Amino acid sequence: MKSDDPPPKAYGFKSRDFKRDNVRGPGAEPLPTAKELAILAGPVIASSKGATGPKAGDPNDVYTALQQNRAIEKRHGLDQIEIRKVRRRKMRDYCLIMLPGEALLGAITFLGRDNPVLFVSGLAGMVMLGVSLTWIMWQVMDRY
């Protein structure tokens, strides 16, 4: 450092003085706790439909509309649940894609065992097909 260079600057935070509102003196009573505030608020008033419940005869009352819909469903027999056998279409599709693909790549691997490029490519294809198809069918795709 040369002698004619200015001294390095010192950076730092300034001390701040804050003005405090509602200063409590040493003889002031302590603030109320949450339990004391709850007691001061009074008992809980139960309401059947809440503070904003529908008025009598309101055409936009959701509960009345739902009850009417359920009555119509029951009248037409649409509320019965039919238990059906679960079909395993996803497993069927998985097997239809996986088995021929693996068989084809296995045949390429077996027939190309004298050629290292063909052999390694066939093995890599079998692994990639198995991993990627399994991932797509069981993780990415939703039920169908």
C-alpha positions as a Markdown table, in Angstrom:
| # | Residue | x | y | z |
|---|---|---|---|---|
| 1 | Met | 0.0 | 0.0 | 0.0 |
| 2 | Lys | 1.4 | 3.4 | -1.0 |
| 3 | Ser | 1.6 | 6.2 | 1.5 |
| 4 | Asp | -0.6 | 8.6 | -0.6 |
| 5 | Asp | -3.6 | 6.1 | -0.7 |
| 6 | Pro | -6.6 | 7.1 | 1.4 |
| 7 | Pro | -7.3 | 5.0 | 4.5 |
| 8 | Pro | -9.8 | 2.1 | 3.8 |
| 9 | Lys | -13.4 | 2.8 | 4.7 |
| 10 | Ala | -15.0 | 0.9 | 7.6 |
| 11 | Tyr | -18.5 | -0.3 | 6.7 |
| 12 | Gly | -21.0 | -1.3 | 9.4 |
| 13 | Phe | -24.5 | -0.8 | 10.7 |
| 14 | Lys | -25.6 | 2.4 | 12.4 |
| 15 | Ser | -27.1 | 2.2 | 15.8 |
| 16 | Arg | -30.8 | 3.1 | 15.7 |
| 17 | Asp | -32.9 | 4.7 | 18.4 |
| 18 | Phe | -36.5 | 3.6 | 18.3 |
| 19 | Lys | -39.4 | 5.5 | 19.8 |
| 20 | Arg | -41.5 | 3.2 | 21.9 |
| 21 | Asp | -45.3 | 3.6 | 21.9 |
| 22 | Asn | -47.4 | 2.7 | 24.9 |
| 23 | Val | -44.5 | 2.7 | 27.3 |
| 24 | Arg | -45.4 | 0.8 | 30.5 |
| 25 | Gly | -44.1 | 2.1 | 33.7 |
| 26 | Pro | -42.5 | 0.0 | 36.4 |
| 27 | Gly | -45.7 | 0.1 | 38.6 |
| 28 | Ala | -48.2 | -0.8 | 35.8 |
| 29 | Glu | -50.3 | -3.9 | 36.0 |
| 30 | Pro | -49.2 | -6.9 | 33.7 |
| 31 | Leu | -50.9 | -7.5 | 30.4 |
| 32 | Pro | -53.8 | -10.0 | 30.4 |
| 33 | Thr | -53.1 | -13.5 | 29.2 |
| 34 | Ala | -54.9 | -15.3 | 26.4 |
| 35 | Lys | -57.0 | -17.3 | 29.0 |
| 36 | Glu | -58.1 | -14.1 | 30.8 |
| 37 | Leu | -59.0 | -12.5 | 27.4 |
| 38 | Ala | -61.1 | -15.6 | 26.6 |
| 39 | Ile | -62.9 | -15.3 | 29.9 |
| 40 | Leu | -63.6 | -11.6 | 29.4 |
| 41 | Ala | -65.0 | -12.4 | 25.9 |
| 42 | Gly | -67.8 | -14.4 | 27.4 |
| 43 | Pro | -69.3 | -17.8 | 26.6 |
| 44 | Val | -69.5 | -19.3 | 23.1 |
| 45 | Ile | -72.9 | -18.9 | 21.5 |
| 46 | Ala | -73.9 | -21.9 | 19.4 |
| 47 | Ser | -75.8 | -21.3 | 16.2 |
| 48 | Ser | -77.6 | -24.0 | 14.2 |
| 49 | Lys | -76.7 | -22.7 | 10.7 |
| 50 | Gly | -73.9 | -20.2 | 11.5 |
| 51 | Ala | -74.1 | -16.4 | 11.5 |
| 52 | Thr | -74.9 | -16.2 | 7.8 |
| 53 | Gly | -77.5 | -19.0 | 7.6 |
| 54 | Pro | -80.1 | -18.9 | 4.9 |
| 55 | Lys | -83.4 | -17.2 | 5.4 |
| 56 | Ala | -86.7 | -19.2 | 5.4 |
| 57 | Gly | -87.9 | -19.9 | 1.9 |
| 58 | Asp | -84.6 | -18.8 | 0.2 |
| 59 | Pro | -84.5 | -20.2 | -3.3 |
| 60 | Asn | -80.7 | -20.2 | -3.2 |
| 61 | Asp | -80.3 | -22.3 | -0.1 |
| 62 | Val | -77.7 | -25.0 | -0.9 |
| 63 | Tyr | -78.9 | -27.5 | 1.7 |
| 64 | Thr | -82.5 | -27.4 | 0.4 |
| 65 | Ala | -81.3 | -27.8 | -3.2 |
| 66 | Leu | -79.2 | -30.8 | -2.2 |
| 67 | Gln | -82.1 | -32.4 | -0.3 |
| 68 | Gln | -84.3 | -32.0 | -3.4 |
| 69 | Asn | -81.6 | -33.5 | -5.6 |
| 70 | Arg | -81.3 | -36.5 | -3.3 |
| 71 | Ala | -85.1 | -37.0 | -3.2 |
| 72 | Ile | -85.2 | -37.1 | -7.0 |
| 73 | Glu | -82.3 | -39.6 | -7.1 |
| 74 | Lys | -84.0 | -41.9 | -4.6 |
| 75 | Arg | -87.3 | -41.6 | -6.5 |
| 76 | His | -85.6 | -42.7 | -9.8 |
| 77 | Gly | -83.4 | -45.4 | -8.1 |
| 78 | Leu | -80.1 | -43.6 | -8.9 |
| 79 | Asp | -78.8 | -43.8 | -5.3 |
| 80 | Gln | -78.1 | -47.5 | -5.5 |
| 81 | Ile | -74.5 | -48.5 | -5.8 |
| 82 | Glu | -73.6 | -51.3 | -8.2 |
| 83 | Ile | -70.5 | -53.3 | -7.2 |
| 84 | Arg | -68.6 | -54.3 | -10.3 |
| 85 | Lys | -65.6 | -56.5 | -10.7 |
| 86 | Val | -62.4 | -54.4 | -11.0 |
| 87 | Arg | -60.8 | -54.9 | -14.3 |
| 88 | Arg | -57.0 | -54.8 | -14.6 |
| 89 | Arg | -56.7 | -53.1 | -17.9 |
| 90 | Lys | -53.5 | -51.4 | -16.9 |
| 91 | Met | -51.8 | -54.7 | -16.2 |
| 92 | Arg | -53.1 | -56.2 | -19.4 |
| 93 | Asp | -51.7 | -53.2 | -21.4 |
| 94 | Tyr | -48.4 | -53.3 | -19.6 |
| 95 | Cys | -48.0 | -57.0 | -20.4 |
| 96 | Leu | -49.1 | -56.5 | -24.0 |
| 97 | Ile | -46.3 | -53.9 | -24.5 |
| 98 | Met | -43.6 | -55.4 | -22.2 |
| 99 | Leu | -43.6 | -59.0 | -23.3 |
| 100 | Pro | -43.3 | -58.6 | -27.1 |
| 101 | Gly | -40.8 | -55.7 | -26.6 |
| 102 | Glu | -38.6 | -57.7 | -24.3 |
| 103 | Ala | -38.9 | -60.8 | -26.5 |
| 104 | Leu | -37.8 | -58.8 | -29.6 |
| 105 | Leu | -34.9 | -57.1 | -27.8 |
| 106 | Gly | -33.9 | -60.5 | -26.3 |
| 107 | Ala | -33.9 | -62.1 | -29.7 |
| 108 | Ile | -31.7 | -59.2 | -31.0 |
| 109 | Thr | -29.3 | -59.7 | -28.1 |
| 110 | Phe | -29.2 | -63.5 | -28.5 |
| 111 | Leu | -28.7 | -63.4 | -32.3 |
| 112 | Gly | -26.2 | -60.6 | -32.1 |
| 113 | Arg | -24.0 | -62.1 | -29.4 |
| 114 | Asp | -21.0 | -62.3 | -31.8 |
| 115 | Asn | -21.2 | -58.6 | -32.5 |
| 116 | Pro | -20.4 | -56.6 | -29.3 |
| 117 | Val | -22.3 | -53.4 | -30.4 |
| 118 | Leu | -25.4 | -55.3 | -31.2 |
| 119 | Phe | -25.2 | -57.3 | -28.0 |
| 120 | Val | -24.7 | -54.3 | -25.8 |
| 121 | Ser | -27.4 | -52.3 | -27.6 |
| 122 | Gly | -29.9 | -55.2 | -27.2 |
| 123 | Leu | -29.2 | -55.4 | -23.5 |
| 124 | Ala | -29.4 | -51.7 | -23.0 |
| 125 | Gly | -32.7 | -51.6 | -24.9 |
| 126 | Met | -34.1 | -54.4 | -22.7 |
| 127 | Val | -33.2 | -52.4 | -19.6 |
| 128 | Met | -34.4 | -49.1 | -20.9 |
| 129 | Leu | -37.7 | -50.6 | -22.1 |
| 130 | Gly | -38.3 | -52.3 | -18.7 |
| 131 | Val | -37.5 | -49.3 | -16.6 |
| 132 | Ser | -39.1 | -46.6 | -18.7 |
| 133 | Leu | -42.3 | -48.6 | -19.4 |
| 134 | Thr | -42.7 | -49.5 | -15.7 |
| 135 | Trp | -42.1 | -45.9 | -14.7 |
| 136 | Ile | -44.7 | -44.6 | -17.2 |
| 137 | Met | -47.4 | -47.2 | -16.6 |
| 138 | Trp | -47.2 | -47.2 | -12.8 |
| 139 | Gln | -46.0 | -43.8 | -11.8 |
| 140 | Val | -46.8 | -41.3 | -14.5 |
| 141 | Met | -50.2 | -42.6 | -15.7 |
| 142 | Asp | -53.3 | -42.3 | -13.7 |
| 143 | Arg | -55.9 | -45.0 | -13.3 |
| 144 | Tyr | -57.9 | -45.8 | -16.4 |
